[in-house]
Amino acid sequence: MTSLIAPSPIQATLRRRTWFSVATALLVPTGQTWAQTRQLLRISTPAVPDDWHARMWTVMKEQLEQTAPGQFEVQISLNAALFKQGAEPVAMARGNLEMTTLSAFDIAKLLPEFSIFTAGYVIRDPAHLMKVFNGPIGAELFQRVSEKMDITVLAPLYYGTRQLNLREPRKVNTPADLKGVKLRMPGSREWLFLGQALGATPTPLAFGEVYLGLRTGTIDAQDNPLPTLKSAKFYEVTKQITLTGHLVDVLFIGVSNKLWNSLSPDQKSKLKSAAQSAANYNNENRITDEKQLVDYFRSQGLSVTTPDLDAFRKTVQAVYLQSDYAKVWPKDLLERINATR
């Protein structure tokens, strides 16, 4: 039978406190539950599984499992399965993605001064690339990336050195020797300008059409890093590689500031260390691959030649310095990059 006697003020207060304690216990996780909450790290990359800069994410994930057990949930999406290439920065800004690799072309869309790293013969080799981006120049530019794109760069990584690959043998010593050569380039104006600066006739063509274009003569040449030349089997429909080394390509491992700013100092240190280990893994394996592939292509019957690199470098840099691209470069940036040893 329900009592009709009203509770005293003290009893009512005690009941309210009891209900508040129960509700709090049900709705708020215990300290132990909070400690077990893991930071979600969704990673999107267009890389195929066999590529070194796809495998490197597993290196990062495994290191985090060892150094920060239970603190991160790393989800790796390859083959642009999560986001299309180039769409990652927008996804990160919207909170739909935590990590990716950014190209200089991606960054240059919002920071025009980054177009200096899409120009030919600015970076000399992988060692120069690392000295530039791991030094004062990199620190300054990465700060601007953080401010403008809300992304923190954790590590630069070597993506490969682009070389010329010709359908028919041709003496190539200076840019003048490429006059009239239909050189396949990606369709953006930056890429087409690079082909023109090299002395060729740049011809836009989708990557998936390059093999047929070389076989039928629609194009006379293409440019890519040597590992791509092998994986795409372009060596089957070409006869010469000319080691122009005209673009030392770089990618940047980036994390959204939304996630980065939510981490503790210890978590930041461990994530950055893991990203740097991943970059080192990519760099070492990619450089080894490129050295070995020269002999491989020779064994496949291709001639491998080296042109006058000084002539190429001076000609291409002069073309860029007279272009609209150079107008947005900080006044002394090219000189500082060239002086980095």
N, C-alpha and C positions, 0 to 999 in steps of 0.2 A: 504494500500500500504506500502511495506517494505521500510524503509529509507536506502539510500545508503551512508549516512554520517557516517563515522566511529566515535565511541564514544570517548570522550576525555579520557586521562589517569585517571582522577579522577572518571569519570563515570564507566570505566572498573573496577577500584578497588572496587568501591561500589557494582557493580554487583557480583564480585567474593565473597565479604564478605557476600552478601545476600544469594547466593547459598550455601556457606559454612555453614551459620547459619541454613538454611533449612535442609541441609543434616545431620547436627549434631542433630537437633531436631528429625529427623526421625529415625536415626540409634542408638542413645544413649538414654537409658531409663532415665526418670527423677529421681530425688532424691527419690521421693515417691515410684517409681517402685522398685528401688534398695532396699528400706527399707522393701518391702513386699516379697522379694525373700526368699524362705525357703530352709533350708539345708535338703537335701534328706538323710534319714536314712533307708537304706534297711537292714532288719534283716533276717538272715537265721538260722533255727534250725531244728534238726531232731525230736524234741519233738512233741508228740501227743497233741491234744487240751486240754485234761483233766489233763495233767501233770502240776505240779506246776511251773516247769521251762519253760513251754509254757505260762501259764497265767501271769507270772511275767512281760512279755514284755508289756502286756496291762497296767499293773500298771505303768511301766516306761513311756509309751506313754501318759497316762492320766495326770501324774504329769507334763510332759513337756508342755502339752496343758494349764495347769494352771500357771506354773511358767515362761514359755517362749512362750506365745501365738503367733501363726503365724510364729515362727522362725524355726520350724522343721516339715518336712513331714515324719512321721514314717510309714513304710510299713513292716508288719510282715508276714513272710512266714514260716508255720509250716510243719511238716511231710517231711522234706528235699525236699520240692517241688521246691525250688529255686536252691539249691546246695546239692550234696550228702554230708553225714557226712564225715568230714575229708578234704573236698575240699575247705572249707571256707577260710583258710589262703591264699591260692593261689588266690582265687577270690578277696580277700581284697587287695592283692599286685597289682593286675591288675586294681584295681579301679572299679570292678563290684559289690562290696559289702562293706557296711560300718560297720556293727556290727554282732557279733555272740557270741556263747559261745565256748570256747576252753577247751579241756581236757588236763590233764598232759601228756597223750599219744601223743596228737597233738603237743604239745610244745617240747616234748622230741626228736622228729624227727630232730629238728634243734638245740635244746639246750639239749644235752645228760644229763646234770646234773639234769634236771627235772625228769629223770627216778626214782629219789629217791622217788617221790610221787606216783609212780606206784608200789612201794614195799610194802609188807605187814607190818602192825604194825608200820608204821612211824608216822602217825597221829593217835592220841588216840580217839578222839571224835570230834563232831562238834565245841565245844567251843575251843578245842586245835587248830583245823583247822583255825578258825578265828584269834586266837592270833598269829599264825605263819604267816599268809598271810597279816594281817593288821599291822604287826610290822616290825622291821628292815629287817628280812629275806625276807619277801614279797617285800619290797621296792627295795632291791638289785636285786632280781630275776626279778621283773617286769621291771626294767631298762634294763636288758639284753634282755628281750622279745622285748622291744621297739627298741633296737639297732639292734637285729638280725632278727626280724620278721616284723618290721615296724608296730607294733600293740601296742596300749596303753591299759593296763589292768585297767578297771574302778572299778571292784569289784570281789572278790572271792565269790562263792556260794556253799552251801552244796548240793551234789547230792545224798547222801545216804550212809549207811554203809552196806557193803556186808556181808551176813551171809550164812552159809551152810544149804542146804535143801536136806534131804536124802529120798530116795525112800522107804527104810525099816528102822525100828528102829535099832539103833546101839549105843553102849556106846562109846562116844567120849569125852575123857578128855584131851588127849595130841595129838600132830601130829602123834605119833606112832600108834594111834588107827585108823588112816585113811589109813593105809597100804592096798593096793589092791583096794581101792575104786575108781571106774571110775568116776572122777569128771569132768563134762563138763566145759570147759573154752572157751572163744573166741579163734580164731585160731592164733593170733599173738604170737611170741616167748616170749614177756613180760608176757602175761597172762598165757601161759603154764608153764613158770618158776615159777610164783606165785603158781599155783596148785601143782607143785612138791615140793616147799618149805613148803607147808601146810602138806606134808606127803602123799598126794594122788597120784593116777595115772591120770595125766591130759589128758583129751580126747577132742580134738577140735570138735566142733559141732556148726552149725549155730543156731542163737537164735530161728528162726522159727521152728527148728526141736527138740527143747528141750522137749516140752510137750510130743510128741510121743516117744522120746527117754526114758523119765522117765516111761511112761506107759508100754513100751515093755521090759524095762530092758537093752536097749542098753547102758545106763549110769546109775550109781547108785546115783548120786547126781548132784546138780547144785548150783551155788552161785550167788546171786543178792541181792540188797536191798529189804526189806520187801514189799514196795509198788509195786515193779515189780513182786514179787512172787504172789501178789494178782491179779494185773491187767492181768497177763499172765495165771492165774488160775493154777499155778503149785501145789498149795495146794490140788488140786483134785487128783493128781497122786503121792503124797508123804505123808509120815507119821511122819516126824520129822524135826524140825528146831533146829539147834545148833548155838547158838549166839556167833560165833567166833569173829565177828566184825573185820575181818582181813584186810579190806581195807575201810577207810573212804574216799569216793570219792569226788573229788572237780572239779568244772568247773569255768571258768573265763569269765566274761563279758568283751569282748574286742572291741575296736573301731579302725579303720584304722588310722594310723598316717596322711594319706593324708587329711582325714576329720578333725581329731583332731587339726592339726596344722592350719587349715583354720578358726577355731572358735575364737571368741573373748574370753577374760578371763571370762566374765560373762556367756557366753554360755557354756564354759567348766565346770564352777562351777555347772550350772544347770543340764547339762547332767550327770555329775558324781554323783550328788545328786540323780537324778532320777534312775540311775543304781543301786546305793546302796539301795535305797528304794525297788527296784525290787528284789534285792538279799535278803534283810531282809524278804520280803513277802514270797519268796520261802523257805528260811531257817525255818522260824517259822512254816509254814504249813507242811513242810516235816517232821520236828522233831515231831510235834504233831501226824501226821499220823503213824509214826513208833512206837510211844508209844502205840497207840490204837490198832495197828495191832497184837501185841503179843496176846492180849485177843481174838481178832477175830479168829486167827488161832487155838487157843485152843478150841474155840467154834466149830470149824470145825473138831475137833477130832485129831488134830496134837499134838504131845508132843513137848514141847519147853524146851530145856536144855541149860545150860551154862557150858562150859568146864573150864579147868585151863588156864585162859588167860595169866598168866605170863609164863607158859610153852610154849604156842603157840608163844607168842611174842619173847621170848629169842631164840627159835629154828629157827623161820623164819628170824629174823634179823641176826642170825649167818650165815645162808645159803646165804643171800644176801651179807654180808660183805666179804664172801669168793668168790664171783662171779665177773665176768667181769663188771657187772653193777656198782659195788661200786668203780671201778677204775676211773670212770669219775666223781664221786661225789667230790665236793670241800672238802678238808681235814677235816674240822671241822663241816661240815654242819649237819650231823646226830646228833652229840653231841649237837649242838645248838638247833636243833628241839626238841630233847629229853628233853633239859633243859628248854624249853619254858613252862611257867606255867601261 
